[in-house]
Amino acid sequence: MGKIYSSYKCTGCKKEFVLLTEDIEKFKGYLACPYCNNRNIKSLKVEDSLKECMNERVYKKVHGAIRQVSQK
Ligand SMILES: [Zn+2]
């Protein structure tokens, strides 16, 4: 069981952010943009490409740039 992240993009302020899948389940229907509280966000579905890296690394998309975050 690894941590799975999903990327979302706000259709209001156009910013992208990353959420834990377990948080998405928890807040299903109540997800909102952390920047502007807009409820109109859409999933970017990048988790498939991230899974291969999950064993050693986590990539987060922050302000449009992918940053490598070490888990060690
Ligand atoms: Zn927003």
N, CA, C, O and the ligand as a Tripos MOL2 file, in Angstrom:
@<TRIPOS>MOLECULE
protein
  289   287    73     0     0
PROTEIN
NO_CHARGES

@<TRIPOS>ATOM
      1 N           0.8300   -1.2030    0.0000 N.3       1 MET1
      2 CA          0.0000    0.0000    0.0000 C.3       1 MET1
      3 C           0.8620    1.2500    0.0000 C.2       1 MET1
      4 O           1.4930    1.5770    1.0050 O.2       1 MET1
      5 N           0.8890    1.9390   -1.1100 N.am      2 GLY2
      6 CA          1.6640    3.1700   -1.1690 C.3       2 GLY2
      7 C           0.7550    4.3680   -1.1760 C.2       2 GLY2
      8 O          -0.4600    4.2540   -1.3360 O.2       2 GLY2
      9 N           1.3530    5.4960   -1.0030 N.am      3 LYS3
     10 CA          0.5720    6.7190   -1.0870 C.3       3 LYS3
     11 C           0.3440    7.0710   -2.5440 C.2       3 LYS3
     12 O           1.2870    7.1440   -3.3320 O.2       3 LYS3
     13 N          -0.8840    7.2820   -2.8880 N.am      4 ILE4
     14 CA         -1.2170    7.6360   -4.2590 C.3       4 ILE4
     15 C          -1.7050    9.0750   -4.2810 C.2       4 ILE4
     16 O          -2.5750    9.4780   -3.5090 O.2       4 ILE4
     17 N          -1.1260    9.8140   -5.1700 N.am      5 TYR5
     18 CA         -1.4870   11.2180   -5.3090 C.3       5 TYR5
     19 C          -2.2290   11.4480   -6.6190 C.2       5 TYR5
     20 O          -2.0090   10.7460   -7.6050 O.2       5 TYR5
     21 N          -3.0860   12.4140   -6.6110 N.am      6 SER6
     22 CA         -3.7560   12.8150   -7.8420 C.3       6 SER6
     23 C          -3.6060   14.3150   -8.0110 C.2       6 SER6
     24 O          -3.6840   15.0820   -7.0510 O.2       6 SER6
     25 N          -3.3910   14.7080   -9.2440 N.am      7 SER7
     26 CA         -3.2660   16.1310   -9.5350 C.3       7 SER7
     27 C          -4.6020   16.6990   -9.9770 C.2       7 SER7
     28 O          -5.3580   16.0690  -10.7170 O.2       7 SER7
     29 N          -4.8660   17.8760   -9.5160 N.am      8 TYR8
     30 CA         -6.0950   18.5630   -9.9160 C.3       8 TYR8
     31 C          -5.7470   19.9470  -10.4190 C.2       8 TYR8
     32 O          -4.7260   20.5290  -10.0520 O.2       8 TYR8
     33 N          -6.6160   20.4540  -11.2640 N.am      9 LYS9
     34 CA         -6.4370   21.8170  -11.7410 C.3       9 LYS9
     35 C          -7.7220   22.5880  -11.5020 C.2       9 LYS9
     36 O          -8.8160   22.1210  -11.8220 O.2       9 LYS9
     37 N          -7.5730   23.7580  -10.9430 N.am     10 CYS10
     38 CA         -8.7190   24.6170  -10.6930 C.3      10 CYS10
     39 C          -9.1110   25.3100  -11.9920 C.2      10 CYS10
     40 O          -8.2710   25.8690  -12.6970 O.2      10 CYS10
     41 N         -10.3960   25.2600  -12.2900 N.am     11 THR11
     42 CA        -10.8450   25.9280  -13.5090 C.3      11 THR11
     43 C         -11.0700   27.4200  -13.2770 C.2      11 THR11
     44 O         -11.3330   28.1690  -14.2180 O.2      11 THR11
     45 N         -10.9640   27.8430  -12.0240 N.am     12 GLY12
     46 CA        -11.1350   29.2560  -11.6990 C.3      12 GLY12
     47 C          -9.8260   30.0140  -11.8250 C.2      12 GLY12
     48 O          -9.6760   30.8820  -12.6850 O.2      12 GLY12
     49 N          -8.8550   29.6680  -10.9370 N.am     13 CYS13
     50 CA         -7.5890   30.4040  -10.9270 C.3      13 CYS13
     51 C          -6.5130   29.6980  -11.7480 C.2      13 CYS13
     52 O          -5.3920   30.1940  -11.8520 O.2      13 CYS13
     53 N          -6.8460   28.5280  -12.3410 N.am     14 LYS14
     54 CA         -5.9450   27.7880  -13.2310 C.3      14 LYS14
     55 C          -4.7320   27.2150  -12.5200 C.2      14 LYS14
     56 O          -3.7700   26.8160  -13.1750 O.2      14 LYS14
     57 N          -4.7570   27.1660  -11.1990 N.am     15 LYS15
     58 CA         -3.6140   26.6040  -10.4840 C.3      15 LYS15
     59 C          -3.7810   25.0970  -10.3160 C.2      15 LYS15
     60 O          -4.8960   24.5810  -10.2340 O.2      15 LYS15
     61 N          -2.6370   24.4050  -10.2660 N.am     16 GLU16
     62 CA         -2.6670   22.9630  -10.0840 C.3      16 GLU16
     63 C          -2.2230   22.6110   -8.6780 C.2      16 GLU16
     64 O          -1.3680   23.2780   -8.0950 O.2      16 GLU16
     65 N          -2.8230   21.5400   -8.1360 N.am     17 PHE17
     66 CA         -2.4350   21.1090   -6.8060 C.3      17 PHE17
     67 C          -2.5660   19.6000   -6.7100 C.2      17 PHE17
     68 O          -3.2210   18.9690   -7.5390 O.2      17 PHE17
     69 N          -1.9410   19.0290   -5.6970 N.am     18 VAL18
     70 CA         -1.8870   17.5790   -5.5500 C.3      18 VAL18
     71 C          -2.6220   17.1760   -4.2840 C.2      18 VAL18
     72 O          -2.4320   17.7730   -3.2240 O.2      18 VAL18
     73 N          -3.4610   16.1590   -4.4040 N.am     19 LEU19
     74 CA         -4.2010   15.6730   -3.2500 C.3      19 LEU19
     75 C          -3.9470   14.1920   -3.0580 C.2      19 LEU19
     76 O          -3.7800   13.4510   -4.0270 O.2      19 LEU19
     77 N          -3.9180   13.7600   -1.8000 N.am     20 LEU20
     78 CA         -3.8380   12.3400   -1.5050 C.3      20 LEU20
     79 C          -5.1650   11.6780   -1.8590 C.2      20 LEU20
     80 O          -6.2350   12.2290   -1.6040 O.2      20 LEU20
     81 N          -5.0790   10.4950   -2.4480 N.am     21 THR21
     82 CA         -6.3010    9.8000   -2.8380 C.3      21 THR21
     83 C          -7.2030    9.5530   -1.6470 C.2      21 THR21
     84 O          -8.4250    9.6420   -1.7640 O.2      21 THR21
     85 N          -6.6120    9.2400   -0.4920 N.am     22 GLU22
     86 CA         -7.4540    8.9760    0.6800 C.3      22 GLU22
     87 C          -8.1850   10.2410    1.1260 C.2      22 GLU22
     88 O          -9.2970   10.1640    1.6470 O.2      22 GLU22
     89 N          -7.5690   11.3930    0.9240 N.am     23 ASP23
     90 CA         -8.2600   12.6450    1.2420 C.3      23 ASP23
     91 C          -9.3750   12.9290    0.2470 C.2      23 ASP23
     92 O         -10.4260   13.4700    0.5920 O.2      23 ASP23
     93 N          -9.1110   12.5420   -1.0090 N.am     24 ILE24
     94 CA        -10.1320   12.7450   -2.0260 C.3      24 ILE24
     95 C         -11.3700   11.9210   -1.6990 C.2      24 ILE24
     96 O         -12.4970   12.3940   -1.8460 O.2      24 ILE24
     97 N         -11.1530   10.6820   -1.2540 N.am     25 GLU25
     98 CA        -12.2710    9.8350   -0.8580 C.3      25 GLU25
     99 C         -13.0130   10.4430    0.3240 C.2      25 GLU25
    100 O         -14.2430   10.4500    0.3740 O.2      25 GLU25
    101 N         -12.2360   10.9510    1.2730 N.am     26 LYS26
    102 CA        -12.8010   11.5030    2.5060 C.3      26 LYS26
    103 C         -13.6620   12.7380    2.2330 C.2      26 LYS26
    104 O         -14.7120   12.9410    2.8430 O.2      26 LYS26
    105 N         -13.1800   13.5480    1.2990 N.am     27 PHE27
    106 CA        -13.8600   14.8240    1.0420 C.3      27 PHE27
    107 C         -14.6310   14.8060   -0.2680 C.2      27 PHE27
    108 O         -14.9220   15.8500   -0.8510 O.2      27 PHE27
    109 N         -14.9510   13.6180   -0.7100 N.am     28 LYS28
    110 CA        -15.6230   13.4730   -1.9930 C.3      28 LYS28
    111 C         -16.8780   14.3600   -2.0480 C.2      28 LYS28
    112 O         -17.7160   14.3350   -1.1460 O.2      28 LYS28
    113 N         -16.9790   15.1230   -3.1050 N.am     29 GLY29
    114 CA        -18.1240   16.0160   -3.2460 C.3      29 GLY29
    115 C         -17.9050   17.3680   -2.6040 C.2      29 GLY29
    116 O         -18.6640   18.3100   -2.8330 O.2      29 GLY29
    117 N         -16.8480   17.4590   -1.7890 N.am     30 TYR30
    118 CA        -16.5940   18.7230   -1.0920 C.3      30 TYR30
    119 C         -15.2140   19.2700   -1.4220 C.2      30 TYR30
    120 O         -14.7410   20.2040   -0.7740 O.2      30 TYR30
    121 N         -14.5660   18.6890   -2.4330 N.am     31 LEU31
    122 CA        -13.2400   19.1560   -2.8110 C.3      31 LEU31
    123 C         -13.3050   20.5750   -3.3670 C.2      31 LEU31
    124 O         -14.1960   20.9240   -4.1420 O.2      31 LEU31
    125 N         -12.3440   21.3690   -2.9520 N.am     32 ALA32
    126 CA        -12.2990   22.7440   -3.4390 C.3      32 ALA32
    127 C         -10.8510   23.1510   -3.6330 C.2      32 ALA32
    128 O          -9.9440   22.5880   -3.0190 O.2      32 ALA32
    129 N         -10.6480   24.1250   -4.4870 N.am     33 CYS33
    130 CA         -9.3150   24.6500   -4.7300 C.3      33 CYS33
    131 C          -8.7540   25.2660   -3.4450 C.2      33 CYS33
    132 O          -9.4180   26.0910   -2.8170 O.2      33 CYS33
    133 N          -7.5280   24.8720   -3.0460 N.am     34 PRO34
    134 CA         -6.9270   25.4360   -1.8320 C.3      34 PRO34
    135 C          -6.5330   26.9000   -1.9890 C.2      34 PRO34
    136 O          -6.2630   27.5820   -1.0000 O.2      34 PRO34
    137 N          -6.5010   27.3770   -3.2100 N.am     35 TYR35
    138 CA         -6.0820   28.7610   -3.4480 C.3      35 TYR35
    139 C          -7.2580   29.7330   -3.4130 C.2      35 TYR35
    140 O          -7.1730   30.8160   -2.8320 O.2      35 TYR35
    141 N          -8.3690   29.3180   -4.0540 N.am     36 CYS36
    142 CA         -9.4790   30.2660   -4.1860 C.3      36 CYS36
    143 C         -10.8200   29.6750   -3.7570 C.2      36 CYS36
    144 O         -11.8590   30.3170   -3.9070 O.2      36 CYS36
    145 N         -10.7970   28.4200   -3.2110 N.am     37 ASN37
    146 CA        -12.0180   27.7550   -2.7430 C.3      37 ASN37
    147 C         -13.0330   27.4580   -3.8350 C.2      37 ASN37
    148 O         -14.1970   27.1790   -3.5470 O.2      37 ASN37
    149 N         -12.5980   27.5160   -5.0780 N.am     38 ASN38
    150 CA        -13.4820   27.1870   -6.1880 C.3      38 ASN38
    151 C         -13.7790   25.6870   -6.1690 C.2      38 ASN38
    152 O         -12.8640   24.8750   -6.0320 O.2      38 ASN38
    153 N         -15.0380   25.3240   -6.3040 N.am     39 ARG39
    154 CA        -15.4000   23.9020   -6.3290 C.3      39 ARG39
    155 C         -15.2090   23.2950   -7.7150 C.2      39 ARG39
    156 O         -15.2600   22.0750   -7.8730 O.2      39 ARG39
    157 N         -14.9900   24.1390   -8.7130 N.am     40 ASN40
    158 CA        -14.8450   23.6450  -10.0830 C.3      40 ASN40
    159 C         -13.3960   23.2510  -10.3520 C.2      40 ASN40
    160 O         -12.6180   24.0120  -10.9270 O.2      40 ASN40
    161 N         -13.0600   22.0370   -9.9190 N.am     41 ILE41
    162 CA        -11.7180   21.5290  -10.1740 C.3      41 ILE41
    163 C         -11.8320   20.2500  -10.9900 C.2      41 ILE41
    164 O         -12.8230   19.5240  -10.9110 O.2      41 ILE41
    165 N         -10.8030   19.9980  -11.7670 N.am     42 LYS42
    166 CA        -10.8420   18.7700  -12.5670 C.3      42 LYS42
    167 C          -9.5720   17.9570  -12.3580 C.2      42 LYS42
    168 O          -8.4790   18.4980  -12.1890 O.2      42 LYS42
    169 N          -9.7530   16.6410  -12.3740 N.am     43 SER43
    170 CA         -8.6380   15.7300  -12.1810 C.3      43 SER43
    171 C          -7.7400   15.7200  -13.4030 C.2      43 SER43
    172 O          -8.2240   15.7400  -14.5340 O.2      43 SER43
    173 N          -6.4270   15.6880  -13.1800 N.am     44 LEU44
    174 CA         -5.4880   15.6710  -14.2930 C.3      44 LEU44
    175 C          -5.0180   14.2610  -14.6340 C.2      44 LEU44
    176 O          -4.3370   14.0620  -15.6400 O.2      44 LEU44
    177 N          -5.3800   13.2720  -13.7980 N.am     45 LYS45
    178 CA         -5.0820   11.8630  -14.0950 C.3      45 LYS45
    179 C          -3.6290   11.6080  -14.4470 C.2      45 LYS45
    180 O          -3.3370   11.0400  -15.5000 O.2      45 LYS45
    181 N          -2.7270   12.0140  -13.5950 N.am     46 VAL46
    182 CA         -1.3160   11.7420  -13.8500 C.3      46 VAL46
    183 C          -0.7950   10.6320  -12.9440 C.2      46 VAL46
    184 O           0.3820   10.2780  -13.0170 O.2      46 VAL46
    185 N          -1.6490   10.0850  -12.1000 N.am     47 GLU47
    186 CA         -1.1580    9.1240  -11.1130 C.3      47 GLU47
    187 C          -0.5960    7.8660  -11.7550 C.2      47 GLU47
    188 O           0.2980    7.2350  -11.1910 O.2      47 GLU47
    189 N          -1.0970    7.4920  -12.9130 N.am     48 ASP48
    190 CA         -0.5700    6.3030  -13.5680 C.3      48 ASP48
    191 C           0.9080    6.4410  -13.8950 C.2      48 ASP48
    192 O           1.6820    5.5000  -13.7190 O.2      48 ASP48
    193 N           1.2930    7.6090  -14.3680 N.am     49 SER49
    194 CA          2.6860    7.8220  -14.7240 C.3      49 SER49
    195 C           3.5580    7.9610  -13.4890 C.2      49 SER49
    196 O           4.7770    7.8110  -13.5640 O.2      49 SER49
    197 N           2.9380    8.2460  -12.3550 N.am     50 LEU50
    198 CA          3.6990    8.4100  -11.1210 C.3      50 LEU50
    199 C           3.9290    7.0880  -10.4110 C.2      50 LEU50
    200 O           4.8860    6.9540   -9.6490 O.2      50 LEU50
    201 N           3.0740    6.1200  -10.6470 N.am     51 LYS51
    202 CA          3.1420    4.8610   -9.9020 C.3      51 LYS51
    203 C           4.4960    4.1850  -10.0120 C.2      51 LYS51
    204 O           4.9870    3.5950   -9.0490 O.2      51 LYS51
    205 N           5.0940    4.2740  -11.1880 N.am     52 GLU52
    206 CA          6.3850    3.6190  -11.3890 C.3      52 GLU52
    207 C           7.4580    4.1760  -10.4690 C.2      52 GLU52
    208 O           8.4340    3.4910  -10.1650 O.2      52 GLU52
    209 N           7.2880    5.3930  -10.0320 N.am     53 CYS53
    210 CA          8.2950    6.0550   -9.2120 C.3      53 CYS53
    211 C           7.9880    5.9330   -7.7210 C.2      53 CYS53
    212 O           8.7810    6.3700   -6.8870 O.2      53 CYS53
    213 N           6.8530    5.3490   -7.3840 N.am     54 MET54
    214 CA          6.3790    5.3880   -6.0080 C.3      54 MET54
    215 C           7.3050    4.7070   -5.0140 C.2      54 MET54
    216 O           7.3460    5.0860   -3.8440 O.2      54 MET54
    217 N           8.0480    3.7040   -5.4700 N.am     55 ASN55
    218 CA          8.8750    2.9720   -4.5280 C.3      55 ASN55
    219 C           9.9400    3.8440   -3.8790 C.2      55 ASN55
    220 O          10.2550    3.6700   -2.7020 O.2      55 ASN55
    221 N          10.4850    4.7630   -4.6250 N.am     56 GLU56
    222 CA         11.5720    5.5570   -4.0860 C.3      56 GLU56
    223 C          11.2680    7.0390   -4.0150 C.2      56 GLU56
    224 O          11.8130    7.7540   -3.1750 O.2      56 GLU56
    225 N          10.4200    7.4860   -4.8760 N.am     57 ARG57
    226 CA         10.2570    8.9340   -4.9750 C.3      57 ARG57
    227 C           8.7910    9.3190   -5.1090 C.2      57 ARG57
    228 O           7.9490    8.5420   -5.5580 O.2      57 ARG57
    229 N           8.5310   10.5300   -4.7090 N.am     58 VAL58
    230 CA          7.2080   11.1040   -4.9190 C.3      58 VAL58
    231 C           7.3910   12.4090   -5.6800 C.2      58 VAL58
    232 O           8.2210   13.2520   -5.3380 O.2      58 VAL58
    233 N           6.6030   12.5350   -6.6970 N.am     59 TYR59
    234 CA          6.6530   13.7840   -7.4430 C.3      59 TYR59
    235 C           5.4210   14.6070   -7.1260 C.2      59 TYR59
    236 O           4.2940   14.1120   -7.1510 O.2      59 TYR59
    237 N           5.6550   15.8450   -6.8340 N.am     60 LYS60
    238 CA          4.5280   16.7380   -6.5870 C.3      60 LYS60
    239 C           4.5440   17.8450   -7.6190 C.2      60 LYS60
    240 O           5.5890   18.3820   -7.9890 O.2      60 LYS60
    241 N           3.3500   18.1610   -8.0660 N.am     61 LYS61
    242 CA          3.2530   19.2480   -9.0150 C.3      61 LYS61
    243 C           2.8830   20.5060   -8.2500 C.2      61 LYS61
    244 O           1.7660   20.6400   -7.7500 O.2      61 LYS61
    245 N           3.8220   21.4130   -8.1660 N.am     62 VAL62
    246 CA          3.6130   22.6150   -7.3810 C.3      62 VAL62
    247 C           3.8090   23.8280   -8.2740 C.2      62 VAL62
    248 O           4.8670   24.0140   -8.8750 O.2      62 VAL62
    249 N           2.7980   24.6280   -8.3460 N.am     63 HIS63
    250 CA          2.8470   25.8360   -9.1630 C.3      63 HIS63
    251 C           3.2740   25.5400  -10.5940 C.2      63 HIS63
    252 O           4.0310   26.3000  -11.2000 O.2      63 HIS63
    253 N           2.7800   24.4300  -11.1250 N.am     64 GLY64
    254 CA          3.0270   24.1070  -12.5190 C.3      64 GLY64
    255 C           4.3360   23.3800  -12.7790 C.2      64 GLY64
    256 O           4.6000   22.9700  -13.9090 O.2      64 GLY64
    257 N           5.1630   23.2130  -11.7460 N.am     65 ALA65
    258 CA          6.4360   22.5390  -11.9270 C.3      65 ALA65
    259 C           6.4580   21.2440  -11.1180 C.2      65 ALA65
    260 O           5.9840   21.2020   -9.9830 O.2      65 ALA65
    261 N           7.0080   20.2010  -11.7080 N.am     66 ILE66
    262 CA          7.1030   18.9360  -10.9780 C.3      66 ILE66
    263 C           8.3540   18.9520  -10.1130 C.2      66 ILE66
    264 O           9.4630   19.1900  -10.5920 O.2      66 ILE66
    265 N           8.1500   18.6970   -8.8460 N.am     67 ARG67
    266 CA          9.2690   18.6700   -7.9200 C.3      67 ARG67
    267 C           9.4400   17.2620   -7.3540 C.2      67 ARG67
    268 O           8.4640   16.6010   -6.9990 O.2      67 ARG67
    269 N          10.6510   16.8290   -7.2770 N.am     68 GLN68
    270 CA         10.9230   15.5160   -6.7240 C.3      68 GLN68
    271 C          11.0670   15.6210   -5.2200 C.2      68 GLN68
    272 O          11.8520   16.4220   -4.7120 O.2      68 GLN68
    273 N          10.2970   14.8000   -4.5090 N.am     69 VAL69
    274 CA         10.3270   14.8330   -3.0580 C.3      69 VAL69
    275 C          10.8140   13.4870   -2.5660 C.2      69 VAL69
    276 O          10.1680   12.4650   -2.7990 O.2      69 VAL69
    277 N          11.9380   13.4810   -1.8940 N.am     70 SER70
    278 CA         12.4780   12.2350   -1.3640 C.3      70 SER70
    279 C          11.6810   11.7710   -0.1670 C.2      70 SER70
    280 O          11.2730   12.5830    0.6630 O.2      70 SER70
    281 N          11.4520   10.4640   -0.0700 N.am     71 GLN71
    282 CA         10.7150    9.9200    1.0610 C.3      71 GLN71
    283 C          11.6440    9.4640    2.1690 C.2      71 GLN71
    284 O          11.1840    9.0300    3.2250 O.2      71 GLN71
    285 N          12.9540    9.5580    1.9400 N.am     72 LYS72
    286 CA         13.8940    9.0570    2.9420 C.3      72 LYS72
    287 C          14.1610   10.1250    3.9970 C.2      72 LYS72
    288 O          14.9300    9.8930    4.9290 O.2      72 LYS72
    289 ZN         -8.6010   28.0990   -7.6640 Zn       73 ZN73
@<TRIPOS>BOND
     1     1     2 1
     2     2     3 1
     3     3     4 2
     4     3     5 am
     5     5     6 1
     6     6     7 1
     7     7     8 2
     8     7     9 am
     9     9    10 1
    10    10    11 1
    11    11    12 2
    12    11    13 am
    13    13    14 1
    14    14    15 1
    15    15    16 2
    16    15    17 am
    17    17    18 1
    18    18    19 1
    19    19    20 2
    20    19    21 am
    21    21    22 1
    22    22    23 1
    23    23    24 2
    24    23    25 am
    25    25    26 1
    26    26    27 1
    27    27    28 2
    28    27    29 am
    29    29    30 1
    30    30    31 1
    31    31    32 2
    32    31    33 am
    33    33    34 1
    34    34    35 1
    35    35    36 2
    36    35    37 am
    37    37    38 1
    38    38    39 1
    39    39    40 2
    40    39    41 am
    41    41    42 1
    42    42    43 1
    43    43    44 2
    44    43    45 am
    45    45    46 1
    46    46    47 1
    47    47    48 2
    48    47    49 am
    49    49    50 1
    50    50    51 1
    51    51    52 2
    52    51    53 am
    53    53    54 1
    54    54    55 1
    55    55    56 2
    56    55    57 am
    57    57    58 1
    58    58    59 1
    59    59    60 2
    60    59    61 am
    61    61    62 1
    62    62    63 1
    63    63    64 2
    64    63    65 am
    65    65    66 1
    66    66    67 1
    67    67    68 2
    68    67    69 am
    69    69    70 1
    70    70    71 1
    71    71    72 2
    72    71    73 am
    73    73    74 1
    74    74    75 1
    75    75    76 2
    76    75    77 am
    77    77    78 1
    78    78    79 1
    79    79    80 2
    80    79    81 am
    81    81    82 1
    82    82    83 1
    83    83    84 2
    84    83    85 am
    85    85    86 1
    86    86    87 1
    87    87    88 2
    88    87    89 am
    89    89    90 1
    90    90    91 1
    91    91    92 2
    92    91    93 am
    93    93    94 1
    94    94    95 1
    95    95    96 2
    96    95    97 am
    97    97    98 1
    98    98    99 1
    99    99   100 2
   100    99   101 am
   101   101   102 1
   102   102   103 1
   103   103   104 2
   104   103   105 am
   105   105   106 1
   106   106   107 1
   107   107   108 2
   108   107   109 am
   109   109   110 1
   110   110   111 1
   111   111   112 2
   112   111   113 am
   113   113   114 1
   114   114   115 1
   115   115   116 2
   116   115   117 am
   117   117   118 1
   118   118   119 1
   119   119   120 2
   120   119   121 am
   121   121   122 1
   122   122   123 1
   123   123   124 2
   124   123   125 am
   125   125   126 1
   126   126   127 1
   127   127   128 2
   128   127   129 am
   129   129   130 1
   130   130   131 1
   131   131   132 2
   132   131   133 am
   133   133   134 1
   134   134   135 1
   135   135   136 2
   136   135   137 am
   137   137   138 1
   138   138   139 1
   139   139   140 2
   140   139   141 am
   141   141   142 1
   142   142   143 1
   143   143   144 2
   144   143   145 am
   145   145   146 1
   146   146   147 1
   147   147   148 2
   148   147   149 am
   149   149   150 1
   150   150   151 1
   151   151   152 2
   152   151   153 am
   153   153   154 1
   154   154   155 1
   155   155   156 2
   156   155   157 am
   157   157   158 1
   158   158   159 1
   159   159   160 2
   160   159   161 am
   161   161   162 1
   162   162   163 1
   163   163   164 2
   164   163   165 am
   165   165   166 1
   166   166   167 1
   167   167   168 2
   168   167   169 am
   169   169   170 1
   170   170   171 1
   171   171   172 2
   172   171   173 am
   173   173   174 1
   174   174   175 1
   175   175   176 2
   176   175   177 am
   177   177   178 1
   178   178   179 1
   179   179   180 2
   180   179   181 am
   181   181   182 1
   182   182   183 1
   183   183   184 2
   184   183   185 am
   185   185   186 1
   186   186   187 1
   187   187   188 2
   188   187   189 am
   189   189   190 1
   190   190   191 1
   191   191   192 2
   192   191   193 am
   193   193   194 1
   194   194   195 1
   195   195   196 2
   196   195   197 am
   197   197   198 1
   198   198   199 1
   199   199   200 2
   200   199   201 am
   201   201   202 1
   202   202   203 1
   203   203   204 2
   204   203   205 am
   205   205   206 1
   206   206   207 1
   207   207   208 2
   208   207   209 am
   209   209   210 1
   210   210   211 1
   211   211   212 2
   212   211   213 am
   213   213   214 1
   214   214   215 1
   215   215   216 2
   216   215   217 am
   217   217   218 1
   218   218   219 1
   219   219   220 2
   220   219   221 am
   221   221   222 1
   222   222   223 1
   223   223   224 2
   224   223   225 am
   225   225   226 1
   226   226   227 1
   227   227   228 2
   228   227   229 am
   229   229   230 1
   230   230   231 1
   231   231   232 2
   232   231   233 am
   233   233   234 1
   234   234   235 1
   235   235   236 2
   236   235   237 am
   237   237   238 1
   238   238   239 1
   239   239   240 2
   240   239   241 am
   241   241   242 1
   242   242   243 1
   243   243   244 2
   244   243   245 am
   245   245   246 1
   246   246   247 1
   247   247   248 2
   248   247   249 am
   249   249   250 1
   250   250   251 1
   251   251   252 2
   252   251   253 am
   253   253   254 1
   254   254   255 1
   255   255   256 2
   256   255   257 am
   257   257   258 1
   258   258   259 1
   259   259   260 2
   260   259   261 am
   261   261   262 1
   262   262   263 1
   263   263   264 2
   264   263   265 am
   265   265   266 1
   266   266   267 1
   267   267   268 2
   268   267   269 am
   269   269   270 1
   270   270   271 1
   271   271   272 2
   272   271   273 am
   273   273   274 1
   274   274   275 1
   275   275   276 2
   276   275   277 am
   277   277   278 1
   278   278   279 1
   279   279   280 2
   280   279   281 am
   281   281   282 1
   282   282   283 1
   283   283   284 2
   284   283   285 am
   285   285   286 1
   286   286   287 1
   287   287   288 2
@<TRIPOS>SUBSTRUCTURE
     1 MET1         2 RESIDUE 1 A MET
     2 GLY2         6 RESIDUE 1 A GLY
     3 LYS3        10 RESIDUE 1 A LYS
     4 ILE4        14 RESIDUE 1 A ILE
     5 TYR5        18 RESIDUE 1 A TYR
     6 SER6        22 RESIDUE 1 A SER
     7 SER7        26 RESIDUE 1 A SER
     8 TYR8        30 RESIDUE 1 A TYR
     9 LYS9        34 RESIDUE 1 A LYS
    10 CYS10       38 RESIDUE 1 A CYS
    11 THR11       42 RESIDUE 1 A THR
    12 GLY12       46 RESIDUE 1 A GLY
    13 CYS13       50 RESIDUE 1 A CYS
    14 LYS14       54 RESIDUE 1 A LYS
    15 LYS15       58 RESIDUE 1 A LYS
    16 GLU16       62 RESIDUE 1 A GLU
    17 PHE17       66 RESIDUE 1 A PHE
    18 VAL18       70 RESIDUE 1 A VAL
    19 LEU19       74 RESIDUE 1 A LEU
    20 LEU20       78 RESIDUE 1 A LEU
    21 THR21       82 RESIDUE 1 A THR
    22 GLU22       86 RESIDUE 1 A GLU
    23 ASP23       90 RESIDUE 1 A ASP
    24 ILE24       94 RESIDUE 1 A ILE
    25 GLU25       98 RESIDUE 1 A GLU
    26 LYS26      102 RESIDUE 1 A LYS
    27 PHE27      106 RESIDUE 1 A PHE
    28 LYS28      110 RESIDUE 1 A LYS
    29 GLY29      114 RESIDUE 1 A GLY
    30 TYR30      118 RESIDUE 1 A TYR
    31 LEU31      122 RESIDUE 1 A LEU
    32 ALA32      126 RESIDUE 1 A ALA
    33 CYS33      130 RESIDUE 1 A CYS
    34 PRO34      134 RESIDUE 1 A PRO
    35 TYR35      138 RESIDUE 1 A TYR
    36 CYS36      142 RESIDUE 1 A CYS
    37 ASN37      146 RESIDUE 1 A ASN
    38 ASN38      150 RESIDUE 1 A ASN
    39 ARG39      154 RESIDUE 1 A ARG
    40 ASN40      158 RESIDUE 1 A ASN
    41 ILE41      162 RESIDUE 1 A ILE
    42 LYS42      166 RESIDUE 1 A LYS
    43 SER43      170 RESIDUE 1 A SER
    44 LEU44      174 RESIDUE 1 A LEU
    45 LYS45      178 RESIDUE 1 A LYS
    46 VAL46      182 RESIDUE 1 A VAL
    47 GLU47      186 RESIDUE 1 A GLU
    48 ASP48      190 RESIDUE 1 A ASP
    49 SER49      194 RESIDUE 1 A SER
    50 LEU50      198 RESIDUE 1 A LEU
    51 LYS51      202 RESIDUE 1 A LYS
    52 GLU52      206 RESIDUE 1 A GLU
    53 CYS53      210 RESIDUE 1 A CYS
    54 MET54      214 RESIDUE 1 A MET
    55 ASN55      218 RESIDUE 1 A ASN
    56 GLU56      222 RESIDUE 1 A GLU
    57 ARG57      226 RESIDUE 1 A ARG
    58 VAL58      230 RESIDUE 1 A VAL
    59 TYR59      234 RESIDUE 1 A TYR
    60 LYS60      238 RESIDUE 1 A LYS
    61 LYS61      242 RESIDUE 1 A LYS
    62 VAL62      246 RESIDUE 1 A VAL
    63 HIS63      250 RESIDUE 1 A HIS
    64 GLY64      254 RESIDUE 1 A GLY
    65 ALA65      258 RESIDUE 1 A ALA
    66 ILE66      262 RESIDUE 1 A ILE
    67 ARG67      266 RESIDUE 1 A ARG
    68 GLN68      270 RESIDUE 1 A GLN
    69 VAL69      274 RESIDUE 1 A VAL
    70 SER70      278 RESIDUE 1 A SER
    71 GLN71      282 RESIDUE 1 A GLN
    72 LYS72      286 RESIDUE 1 A LYS
    73 ZN73       289 GROUP 0 **** ****
